């Protein structure tokens, strides 16, 4: 496979949403929530954005506590966390004043029942006035709505969608080292329902098959022999 990142419609919307919360308007909130089913490329889009724009990305863990999370934020901002948790919070403020960065929290669903952590993230937003991005699955917005003070700060909600037939074709051509017949593209679009993770699985299968005849376009019979 080619090492290409595909700017799908959802990714473009994601970038546009983050651009909208990267402002300096006083009194205007700066939080974004990206949601969607698993396998639609949300995490990959966040990783790509962070790498290209110097953002900070935190992968949430089920066992995380508030202090643990704050220390991870400090590490990602490029500093060694202090011992006292109050000093760690002050570090985040100082680091964001010196060189402000967008902070991305992946799999925010893990914190849906952890009020202390969500309120702490809200505190970071309010004190630092920094853009904060949440990545979650399709029901993440419903889960976060229970925290009214947090949710009203989310001014952008981006929903990642499955690729349509045209999107599947563009994705395959962008990342695959082999050629596909049109019927194979049709079947990939139908069987994967436009989920990127499943499309990649079929591309890997096709590329393994094509090693014996790299110049031949891959068709339905080659991928689905059974």
ABEGO torsion letter per residue (X at the ends): XBBBBBBBAAAAAAAAAAAAABBABBGBBABBBBBEBBGAGAAAAAAAAAAAAGBBBBBBBAABBAAAAAAAAAAAAGBBBBABAAAAAAAAAAAAAABBBBBBBBGAAAAAABAAAAAAAAAAAAAAGBBBBBBBBAAAAAAAAABAAAAAABABBBBBBBBBAAAAAAAAAAABABBBBAAAAAAAAAAAGGBAAAAAAAAAAAAAAAAABAABBBBAAAABAX
